Amino acid sequence: MEFGFNLNRTANASAWRVLPNRWDFVAFPLIIGLIAMAAVGFHETLAPISTLKTEAISLDPARLPEYALRTTLRMLAAMVASLVFTLAYGTLAAKSRRAGMVLVPILDILQSVPVLGYISFTVTFFLALFPSRVLGAELAAIFAIWTSQAWNMTFSFYQSLRTVPRDLDEVSRGFHLTGWQRFWKLEVPFSMPGLIWNMMMSMSGGWFFVVASEAITVGNNTITLPGVGAYLAQAISDKNLHAVGWVILAMTVVILAYDQLLFRPLVAWADKFRMETTSSGNAPESWLLDLVRRTHLINQFLVPVGWLFAKAARIPLKLPAFPNVSRMAPLAGGRSGLRARIGDAVWALLVIALTVFVVWRVVAYVRTGVTLDEVWHVLALGLITLLRVALLIAVASVIWVPLGVLIGLRPALAEKIQPLAQFLAAFPANLLFPVFVIVIVRFHLNPDIWLSPLIVLGTQWYILFNVIAGATAYPNDYKEAAKNFRIRGWQWWKQAMLPGIFPYYITGAITASGGAWNASIVSEFVQWGDTRVVAHGLGAYIAQTTAAGDYPKIILGIAVMSLFVTLFNRLIWRPMYTYAESRLRLD
């Protein structure tokens, strides 16, 4: 009897776990609604492309929910593509010394090349893939948004791989984990806190380019995709301030939605990957994550999915044995060391030969429409923009590093600040152009000074988000040790906190600097109606030559900008990066 009673009770408990509870009835409509919205958005991408020409963008606020859905789906699709690119590119650049010699400088150049410049080279390709469907234009827009998200996330993941604590790496090798297992069990979890905060920044930064990505020009034809960006462009064109206000409201609602439904759960979930042996006092929370954990039926559906991911991570798959550049010892003597040195020399020669060939082709093309005096003039303009960018990054660092540490060390405060920071980072700087133009013209101000804040307005948040990520990932053990030893004031900053967040700060500063060069193109040449305000600098030069359609000068301006960004990163940021990973590692 006793055995039968226990058996029935166990069966009843198992059945009870499968039956839905009240939390399931709350979560199911939410999940079904999200799936339905995604299905509707995907169905609209399969419509004939002729529908885009017949359906003009309406400034009726009732259309904004549909436009917001289409824009959000594009940004999420770009985010997924950016994540895949980040894991592949960042891993190869961090683990292979020879690949890193090429991939990291390429990444420096790619983040400095104007994002809008990619569109002219990719739109035709994507439209040719799906010539009669909206999907081609959608893919072109997604690619443009992807270029504004991928570089920041890749730098963050690359930094994390280069600064994995040595003791954890040695433990993983002691357990004979394969490269595949070590990647999913150690390296990806270690990078997760910083990567998620950079995903937030990338998502917010993508709003800056939504306007251009949803209005695609091919030859004399302009294809306008329904979305918040197209709505904003139409509102600015019509000088409709009421419509601009509706755009700001729609952006606020969308940012709050994906903060609560996506990033807040991810931040709370990633807290378990913090590197510490003592528990944090205030862990981040998410009502959605708590809701899913309290459900019965949804949890039963998620268990097999989690089991499959766990099994996939444990597959003893052997990846190519790349030497980790962050742990490279001096090459050993003998035959193996000689082969390695010869291989490095051959690889370096190939890279140099390819670089010389590309430079020769660029010079040959530019010489067709540019004189030597023009080259010196552009170099001087590049120095002006360099000074402007360096000064603004320094000012932004002084402001946001202390505030980022303050926010990151207080999870409760971070939860309140997170949506506000995302909104400020997502706020399109071009909405402020009319204000700056009117004020500069009205009071006869110097554009070289007063247009400068526009350069860093959208890129300063890279510093804030990376510092918050660094402070969030700072081990609680170290905080307790500093407290026990009564390390306070400037000594606490110098010996405890700044060394801990320095690798994260460098990542934020590199991406902020590259983004500032990119933003200078639209910030040094500002137009509202027929009124133009121009500052001296390389960004204004590229903007003016692009408007004039002078391609040799456009290529010259972009080449000089890429040269300045690469040299600045090589001479300033990379030595600081090397110092951070060799002397300031949390080992």
C-alpha positions as CSV (number, residue, x, y, z in Angstrom):
1,M,0.0,0.0,0.0
2,E,2.8,2.4,0.9
3,F,4.6,1.6,-2.3
4,G,1.4,2.1,-4.4
5,F,0.7,5.4,-2.7
6,N,4.2,6.7,-3.4
7,L,4.0,5.6,-7.0
8,N,0.7,7.4,-7.5
9,R,2.0,10.5,-5.8
10,T,5.1,10.5,-8.1
11,A,2.9,10.0,-11.2
12,N,0.6,12.8,-10.1
13,A,3.6,15.1,-9.5
14,S,5.0,14.3,-13.0
15,A,1.6,15.0,-14.6
16,W,1.3,18.2,-12.6
17,R,4.7,19.4,-13.9
18,V,3.4,18.9,-17.5
19,L,0.1,20.6,-17.1
20,P,0.1,24.3,-17.7
21,N,-0.1,26.7,-14.7
22,R,-1.2,30.3,-14.5
23,W,2.2,31.5,-15.6
24,D,1.9,29.5,-18.8
25,F,-1.4,31.2,-19.6
26,V,0.4,34.6,-19.2
27,A,3.5,33.6,-21.3
28,F,1.7,31.7,-24.1
29,P,-0.1,34.7,-25.6
30,L,3.1,36.7,-25.4
31,I,5.1,34.0,-27.3
32,I,2.3,33.4,-29.8
33,G,2.0,37.2,-30.4
34,L,5.8,37.5,-31.1
35,I,5.7,34.5,-33.5
36,A,2.7,36.0,-35.3
37,M,4.3,39.4,-35.7
38,A,7.5,37.7,-37.1
39,A,5.4,35.6,-39.5
40,V,3.5,38.7,-40.8
41,G,6.7,40.6,-41.3
42,F,8.4,37.7,-43.2
43,H,5.3,37.3,-45.4
44,E,5.5,41.0,-46.4
45,T,9.1,40.5,-47.6
46,L,7.8,38.0,-50.2
47,A,5.5,40.6,-51.8
48,P,6.2,41.9,-55.3
49,I,8.7,44.8,-55.3
50,S,6.2,46.8,-57.3
51,T,4.1,47.2,-54.1
52,L,6.8,49.5,-52.7
53,K,6.3,52.0,-55.6
54,T,2.6,52.0,-55.3
55,E,2.4,52.4,-51.5
56,A,3.9,55.7,-50.5
57,I,5.0,56.3,-46.9
58,S,2.1,57.7,-44.9
59,L,2.6,60.1,-42.0
60,D,-0.5,58.8,-40.4
61,P,0.5,57.8,-36.8
62,A,-1.8,54.7,-37.1
63,R,0.8,53.2,-39.5
64,L,3.7,53.6,-37.1
65,P,3.1,50.2,-35.3
66,E,3.4,48.4,-38.6
67,Y,6.5,50.4,-39.6
68,A,8.0,49.9,-36.1
69,L,7.5,46.1,-36.5
70,R,9.2,46.0,-39.9
71,T,12.2,48.1,-38.7
72,T,12.6,46.0,-35.6
73,L,12.6,42.7,-37.6
74,R,15.3,44.1,-39.9
75,M,17.5,45.1,-36.9
76,L,17.0,41.7,-35.2
77,A,17.9,39.9,-38.4
78,A,21.1,42.1,-38.7
79,M,21.8,41.3,-35.0
80,V,21.7,37.5,-35.6
81,A,24.0,37.9,-38.6
82,S,26.4,40.1,-36.6
83,L,26.5,37.5,-33.8
84,V,27.5,34.8,-36.3
85,F,30.1,37.0,-37.9
86,T,31.4,38.0,-34.4
87,L,31.9,34.4,-33.3
88,A,33.7,33.3,-36.5
89,Y,35.8,36.5,-37.3
90,G,36.7,37.3,-33.7
91,T,37.8,33.7,-32.9
92,L,40.0,33.5,-36.0
93,A,41.6,37.0,-35.3
94,A,42.3,36.2,-31.7
95,K,43.6,32.6,-32.0
96,S,45.7,32.8,-35.2
97,R,48.7,35.1,-35.0
98,R,49.0,35.2,-38.8
99,A,45.3,35.7,-39.4
100,G,45.3,38.4,-36.7
101,M,48.0,40.3,-38.6
102,V,45.5,40.8,-41.4
103,L,42.0,40.6,-39.9
104,V,42.5,43.2,-37.1
105,P,43.8,46.0,-39.4
106,I,40.9,45.1,-41.8
107,L,38.5,45.5,-39.0
108,D,40.0,48.9,-38.1
109,I,39.5,50.0,-41.7
110,L,36.0,48.6,-42.1
111,Q,34.7,50.5,-39.0
112,S,36.2,53.7,-40.4
113,V,34.7,53.3,-44.0
114,P,31.4,55.2,-44.2
115,V,28.5,52.8,-43.5
116,L,26.5,54.5,-46.2
117,G,29.2,53.7,-48.7
118,Y,28.5,50.0,-48.5
119,I,25.0,50.5,-49.8
120,S,26.0,51.5,-53.3
121,F,28.1,48.4,-53.7
122,T,25.6,45.9,-52.3
123,V,22.1,47.1,-53.3
124,T,22.5,45.9,-56.9
125,F,23.8,42.5,-55.8
126,F,20.9,41.8,-53.4
127,L,18.3,43.1,-55.8
128,A,19.7,40.9,-58.5
129,L,19.3,37.9,-56.2
130,F,15.5,38.5,-55.8
131,P,14.7,40.8,-58.8
132,S,10.9,40.7,-58.4
133,R,10.5,40.5,-54.6
134,V,10.8,42.9,-51.7
135,L,13.2,40.5,-50.1
136,G,16.1,41.8,-52.2
137,A,15.6,45.3,-50.9
138,E,15.1,44.0,-47.4
139,L,18.4,42.1,-47.5
140,A,20.2,45.3,-48.7
141,A,18.7,47.2,-45.8
142,I,19.6,44.4,-43.3
143,F,23.2,44.4,-44.7
144,A,23.5,48.2,-44.2
145,I,22.3,47.9,-40.6
146,W,24.7,44.9,-40.1
147,T,27.7,47.0,-41.0
148,S,26.7,49.4,-38.1
149,Q,26.5,46.5,-35.6
150,A,29.1,43.9,-36.4
151,W,32.4,45.7,-35.8
152,N,31.6,46.7,-32.2
153,M,30.5,43.2,-31.2
154,T,33.6,41.7,-32.9
155,F,36.0,43.9,-31.1
156,S,34.3,43.0,-27.8
157,F,34.5,39.3,-28.4
158,Y,38.1,39.6,-29.7
159,Q,39.1,41.4,-26.5
160,S,37.4,38.8,-24.3
161,L,39.2,35.9,-26.1
162,R,42.6,37.7,-25.6
163,T,42.0,38.2,-21.9
164,V,40.7,34.8,-20.8
165,P,42.4,34.2,-17.4
166,R,45.3,31.9,-17.7
167,D,44.3,29.7,-14.8
168,L,40.9,29.0,-16.3
169,D,42.6,28.2,-19.7
170,E,45.1,25.9,-17.9
171,V,42.3,24.1,-16.1
172,S,40.4,23.5,-19.4
173,R,43.5,22.1,-20.9
174,G,44.1,19.9,-17.8
175,F,40.7,18.4,-18.4
176,H,41.7,17.7,-22.0
177,L,38.9,19.7,-23.5
178,T,39.1,20.0,-27.3
179,G,39.1,23.3,-29.0
180,W,35.4,23.1,-29.7
181,Q,34.6,22.2,-26.0
182,R,36.9,24.9,-24.7
183,F,35.3,27.5,-27.0
184,W,31.7,26.8,-25.8
185,K,32.5,25.9,-22.2
186,L,35.1,28.6,-21.3
187,E,35.6,31.3,-24.0
188,V,32.1,32.1,-25.0
189,P,30.7,32.1,-21.4
190,F,33.6,34.4,-20.3
191,S,32.9,36.8,-23.1
192,M,29.1,36.8,-22.5
193,P,28.7,39.8,-20.1
194,G,30.7,42.2,-22.3
195,L,29.2,40.8,-25.5
196,I,25.6,41.4,-24.4
197,W,26.2,45.0,-23.4
198,N,27.9,45.6,-26.8
199,M,24.9,43.9,-28.5
200,M,22.7,46.5,-26.8
201,M,25.0,49.3,-28.1
202,S,25.0,47.8,-31.6
203,M,21.2,47.5,-31.6
204,S,20.9,51.1,-30.5
205,G,23.6,52.4,-32.8
206,G,21.8,50.8,-35.8
207,W,19.0,53.3,-35.4
208,F,21.4,56.0,-36.7
209,F,21.5,54.3,-40.1
210,V,17.9,53.1,-40.3
211,V,17.0,56.2,-42.3
212,A,19.5,55.6,-45.0
213,S,19.0,51.8,-45.1
214,E,15.2,52.1,-45.7
215,A,15.5,54.6,-48.6
216,I,17.6,52.7,-51.2
217,T,18.7,54.4,-54.4
218,V,19.7,52.4,-57.5
219,G,20.6,54.6,-60.4
220,N,17.7,57.0,-60.8
221,N,15.2,54.8,-58.9
222,T,14.6,55.1,-55.2
223,I,13.1,52.2,-53.3
224,T,11.6,53.1,-49.9
225,L,10.9,50.3,-47.5
226,P,8.1,50.7,-44.9
227,G,9.7,51.5,-41.5
228,V,10.4,54.0,-38.8
229,G,13.5,55.3,-40.8
230,A,11.4,56.0,-43.9
231,Y,8.7,57.6,-41.8
232,L,11.3,59.9,-40.2
233,A,12.9,60.8,-43.6
234,Q,9.5,61.7,-44.9
235,A,8.7,63.8,-41.8
236,I,12.0,65.7,-42.1
237,S,11.4,66.2,-45.8
238,D,8.0,67.7,-45.1
239,K,9.3,69.6,-42.0
240,N,6.4,68.0,-40.1
241,L,7.4,68.4,-36.4
242,H,4.3,66.5,-35.2
243,A,5.4,63.4,-37.2
244,V,8.9,63.7,-35.8
245,G,7.3,63.7,-32.3
246,W,5.4,60.5,-33.1
247,V,8.7,58.9,-34.4
248,I,10.4,59.7,-31.0
249,L,7.4,58.1,-29.2
250,A,7.5,55.0,-31.4
251,M,11.2,54.6,-30.9
252,T,10.8,54.9,-27.1
253,V,8.2,52.2,-27.1
254,V,10.2,49.8,-29.3
255,I,13.4,50.3,-27.3
256,L,11.5,49.6,-24.0
257,A,10.0,46.5,-25.6
258,Y,13.2,44.9,-26.8
259,D,14.9,46.0,-23.6
260,Q,12.3,44.1,-21.5
261,L,11.8,41.2,-23.8
262,L,15.4,40.6,-25.0
263,F,18.2,42.4,-23.3
264,R,17.0,42.4,-19.7
265,P,16.6,38.6,-19.7
266,L,20.0,38.2,-21.4
267,V,21.7,40.4,-18.8
268,A,20.1,38.5,-15.9
269,W,20.9,35.1,-17.6
270,A,24.6,36.1,-18.3
271,D,25.2,37.0,-14.6
272,K,25.9,33.3,-13.9
273,F,29.0,33.6,-16.1
274,R,30.7,36.2,-13.8
275,M,34.2,35.1,-12.8
276,E,34.0,34.9,-9.0
277,T,33.9,32.5,-6.1
278,T,31.7,34.6,-3.8
279,S,28.1,35.5,-4.8
280,S,27.2,39.0,-5.8
281,G,25.0,40.9,-3.4
282,N,22.6,42.3,-6.0
283,A,22.1,40.1,-9.1
284,P,20.3,41.6,-12.1
285,E,16.7,40.5,-12.4
286,S,14.2,40.0,-15.3
287,W,10.5,39.6,-14.9
288,L,10.3,37.7,-18.2
289,L,13.0,35.3,-17.2
290,D,11.3,34.7,-13.8
291,L,8.0,34.2,-15.7
292,V,9.5,31.5,-18.0
293,R,11.1,29.8,-15.0
294,R,7.8,29.6,-13.2
295,T,5.9,28.0,-16.1
296,H,5.3,24.3,-16.3
297,L,4.5,23.5,-19.9
298,I,7.0,26.0,-21.5
299,N,9.7,24.7,-19.3
300,Q,9.1,21.2,-20.5
301,F,9.4,22.4,-24.1
302,L,12.7,24.2,-23.3
303,V,14.3,21.3,-21.5
304,P,15.0,19.3,-24.8
305,V,16.4,22.4,-26.4
306,G,18.8,23.1,-23.6
307,W,19.8,19.4,-23.6
308,L,20.6,19.6,-27.3
309,F,22.7,22.7,-26.9
310,A,24.6,21.2,-23.9
311,K,25.3,18.0,-25.9
312,A,26.5,20.0,-28.9
313,A,28.9,21.9,-26.7
314,R,30.3,18.6,-25.4
315,I,31.0,17.1,-28.8
316,P,34.8,16.2,-28.8
317,L,35.3,18.0,-32.1
318,K,38.9,19.0,-32.7
319,L,39.3,22.4,-34.3
320,P,42.5,23.5,-36.1
321,A,45.2,24.2,-33.5
322,F,45.7,27.9,-33.8
323,P,48.4,29.3,-31.5
324,N,46.8,31.8,-29.1
325,V,48.6,35.0,-29.7
326,S,47.9,36.2,-26.1
327,R,49.9,33.3,-24.8
328,M,52.6,33.0,-27.4
329,A,56.0,32.2,-25.9
330,P,59.2,33.0,-27.8
331,L,59.6,30.6,-30.6
332,A,61.7,27.6,-29.6
333,G,65.0,26.9,-31.3
334,G,65.6,24.0,-33.6
335,R,63.9,22.9,-36.7
336,S,60.3,23.6,-35.6
337,G,61.2,27.1,-34.6
338,L,63.0,27.7,-37.9
339,R,60.0,26.5,-39.8
340,A,57.7,28.8,-37.8
341,R,59.9,31.8,-38.5
342,I,60.1,31.0,-42.2
343,G,56.3,30.7,-42.3
344,D,55.9,34.0,-40.5
345,A,58.3,35.7,-43.0
346,V,56.5,34.2,-46.0
347,W,53.1,35.2,-44.7
348,A,54.4,38.8,-43.9
349,L,55.7,39.1,-47.4
350,L,52.4,38.0,-48.9
351,V,50.5,40.5,-46.8
352,I,52.9,43.3,-47.7
353,A,52.7,42.4,-51.4
354,L,48.9,42.4,-51.3
355,T,48.8,45.7,-49.5
356,V,51.2,47.3,-52.0
357,F,49.1,46.1,-54.8
358,V,45.9,47.5,-53.3
359,V,47.6,50.9,-52.6
360,W,49.0,51.0,-56.2
361,R,45.6,50.4,-57.6
362,V,44.1,53.1,-55.5
363,V,46.8,55.6,-56.3
364,A,46.5,54.8,-60.0
365,Y,42.8,55.5,-59.9
366,V,43.0,58.6,-57.8
367,R,45.7,60.2,-60.0
368,T,43.2,60.4,-62.8
369,G,41.4,63.3,-61.1
370,V,43.5,64.5,-58.2
371,T,46.7,66.5,-58.1
372,L,49.5,66.3,-55.5
373,D,48.4,69.6,-53.9
374,E,45.0,68.1,-53.4
375,V,46.5,65.1,-51.6
376,W,48.4,67.4,-49.2
377,H,45.2,69.4,-48.7
378,V,43.3,66.3,-47.8
379,L,46.0,65.1,-45.4
380,A,45.8,68.5,-43.6
381,L,42.0,68.1,-43.3
382,G,42.6,64.6,-41.9
383,L,44.9,66.1,-39.2
384,I,42.1,68.6,-38.3
385,T,39.5,65.8,-37.9
386,L,42.1,63.7,-36.0
387,L,42.6,66.4,-33.5
388,R,38.8,66.9,-33.2
389,V,38.1,63.2,-32.7
390,A,41.0,62.7,-30.2
391,L,39.8,65.6,-28.1
392,L,36.2,64.5,-28.1
393,I,37.1,60.9,-27.1
394,A,39.2,62.2,-24.2
395,V,36.3,64.4,-23.0
396,A,33.8,61.6,-23.3
397,S,36.2,59.3,-21.4
398,V,36.5,61.7,-18.5
399,I,32.7,61.9,-18.3
400,W,31.6,58.3,-18.9
401,V,34.2,56.2,-17.3
402,P,33.3,57.2,-13.7
403,L,29.6,57.1,-14.5
404,G,29.9,53.7,-16.2
405,V,31.7,52.2,-13.1
406,L,29.1,53.7,-10.8
407,I,26.3,52.1,-12.9
408,G,28.0,48.8,-13.5
409,L,28.8,48.2,-9.8
410,R,25.1,48.6,-8.9
411,P,22.9,46.1,-10.7
412,A,19.7,47.8,-9.4
413,L,20.8,51.1,-10.8
414,A,21.9,49.5,-14.1
415,E,18.4,48.1,-14.5
416,K,17.0,51.6,-14.3
417,I,19.6,53.2,-16.4
418,Q,19.7,50.5,-19.1
419,P,16.6,51.5,-21.1
420,L,17.5,55.2,-20.8
421,A,21.1,54.6,-22.1
422,Q,19.7,52.5,-25.0
423,F,17.3,55.3,-25.9
424,L,20.0,58.0,-25.8
425,A,22.3,55.8,-27.9
426,A,19.6,55.1,-30.4
427,F,18.5,58.7,-30.7
428,P,19.3,59.7,-34.3
429,A,21.7,62.6,-34.3
430,N,20.2,64.0,-37.5
431,L,17.2,65.1,-35.5
432,L,19.4,67.7,-33.8
433,F,20.8,69.0,-37.0
434,P,18.1,71.7,-37.5
435,V,18.8,73.0,-33.9
436,F,22.5,73.3,-34.5
437,V,22.1,74.9,-37.9
438,I,19.6,77.5,-36.6
439,V,21.7,78.3,-33.5
440,I,25.0,78.6,-35.4
441,V,23.5,80.8,-38.1
442,R,21.5,82.9,-35.6
443,F,24.5,83.7,-33.3
444,H,27.2,83.6,-36.0
445,L,29.1,80.8,-34.1
446,N,32.2,79.0,-35.4
447,P,31.2,75.7,-37.1
448,D,34.6,74.2,-36.4
449,I,33.8,74.3,-32.7
450,W,30.0,74.0,-32.4
451,L,29.5,71.2,-35.0
452,S,32.1,69.0,-33.1
453,P,29.7,67.7,-30.5
454,L,27.7,66.0,-33.3
455,I,30.6,63.8,-34.1
456,V,30.7,62.1,-30.6
457,L,27.0,62.4,-29.9
458,G,26.2,58.9,-31.1
459,T,29.6,57.2,-30.5
460,Q,30.3,58.2,-26.9
461,W,27.9,55.5,-25.8
462,Y,30.4,52.8,-26.9
463,I,32.6,53.9,-24.0
464,L,29.8,54.0,-21.5
465,F,28.4,50.5,-22.5
466,N,31.8,48.9,-22.4
467,V,32.8,50.4,-19.1
468,I,29.4,49.2,-17.7
469,A,30.2,45.8,-19.0
470,G,33.7,45.8,-17.5
471,A,32.3,46.9,-14.1
472,T,29.5,44.4,-14.2
473,A,32.0,41.6,-15.0
474,Y,34.5,42.8,-12.3
475,P,34.8,39.8,-9.8
476,N,33.1,40.2,-6.5
477,D,36.1,38.6,-4.9
478,Y,38.2,41.6,-5.8
479,K,35.7,44.0,-4.5
480,E,35.5,42.2,-1.2
481,A,39.3,42.1,-1.0
482,A,39.6,45.9,-1.7
483,K,37.0,46.5,1.0
484,N,38.7,44.3,3.5
485,F,42.1,46.0,2.9
486,R,40.3,49.4,3.1
487,I,41.5,50.5,-0.3
488,R,39.6,53.7,-1.0
489,G,39.6,56.9,-3.0
490,W,42.1,57.4,-5.7
491,Q,44.1,54.3,-4.6
492,W,40.9,52.2,-5.2
493,W,40.6,53.6,-8.7
494,K,44.3,53.2,-9.5
495,Q,45.0,49.8,-8.0
496,A,41.6,48.0,-8.3
497,M,38.9,49.4,-10.6
498,L,40.8,51.0,-13.5
499,P,43.0,48.0,-14.1
500,G,39.9,45.7,-14.1
501,I,37.9,47.7,-16.6
502,F,40.9,48.9,-18.8
503,P,40.6,46.2,-21.5
504,Y,36.8,46.9,-21.8
505,Y,37.5,50.7,-21.9
506,I,40.1,50.2,-24.7
507,T,37.5,48.2,-26.7
508,G,34.9,51.0,-26.2
509,A,37.4,53.7,-27.1
510,I,38.5,51.9,-30.3
511,T,35.0,51.5,-31.6
512,A,34.0,55.0,-30.4
513,S,37.0,56.5,-32.2
514,G,36.2,54.6,-35.4
515,G,32.5,55.6,-35.2
516,A,33.5,59.2,-34.6
517,W,35.5,59.2,-37.9
518,N,32.5,57.7,-39.6
519,A,30.1,60.3,-38.0
520,S,32.3,63.2,-39.1
521,I,31.0,62.8,-42.6
522,V,27.5,63.8,-41.6
523,S,28.5,66.1,-38.7
524,E,31.0,68.4,-40.4
525,F,28.6,69.1,-43.3
526,V,25.1,69.8,-41.9
527,Q,22.2,70.9,-44.0
528,W,18.6,71.9,-43.1
529,G,16.6,73.1,-46.0
530,D,18.7,75.4,-48.1
531,T,21.0,76.4,-45.2
532,R,24.3,74.7,-45.0
533,V,26.9,74.8,-42.3
534,V,30.4,73.4,-43.0
535,A,33.3,72.8,-40.7
536,H,36.9,72.3,-41.8
537,G,37.8,68.6,-41.8
538,L,38.1,65.3,-43.7
539,G,34.4,64.4,-43.1
540,A,33.1,67.6,-44.7
541,Y,35.5,66.9,-47.7
542,I,34.1,63.4,-48.2
543,A,30.5,64.7,-47.9
544,Q,31.0,67.5,-50.4
545,T,32.8,65.3,-53.0
546,T,30.1,62.7,-52.6
547,A,27.4,65.3,-53.3
548,A,29.4,66.4,-56.3
549,G,29.9,62.8,-57.6
550,D,33.7,63.2,-57.8
551,Y,34.7,59.6,-57.4
552,P,38.5,60.0,-57.5
553,K,38.3,62.5,-54.7
554,I,35.8,60.3,-52.8
555,I,38.2,57.4,-53.0
556,L,41.1,59.7,-51.9
557,G,39.1,61.0,-48.9
558,I,38.1,57.4,-47.8
559,A,41.7,56.2,-48.3
560,V,43.1,59.0,-46.2
561,M,40.5,58.4,-43.5
562,S,41.3,54.7,-43.4
563,L,45.0,55.5,-43.2
564,F,44.5,57.8,-40.3
565,V,42.3,55.4,-38.4
566,T,44.7,52.5,-39.0
567,L,47.8,54.4,-37.9
568,F,46.0,55.9,-34.8
569,N,44.9,52.4,-33.8
570,R,48.3,50.9,-34.5
571,L,50.3,53.6,-32.7
572,I,47.9,54.5,-29.8
573,W,45.2,52.0,-29.1
574,R,46.9,48.7,-29.9
575,P,49.9,49.3,-27.6
576,M,47.5,50.1,-24.8
577,Y,45.5,47.0,-25.7
578,T,48.6,44.9,-25.5
579,Y,49.5,46.4,-22.2
580,A,46.0,45.7,-20.9
581,E,46.1,42.0,-21.9
582,S,49.6,41.4,-20.6
583,R,49.7,43.4,-17.4
584,L,46.1,44.0,-16.3
585,R,44.6,40.5,-16.7
586,L,42.3,39.3,-14.0
587,D,44.4,36.2,-13.3
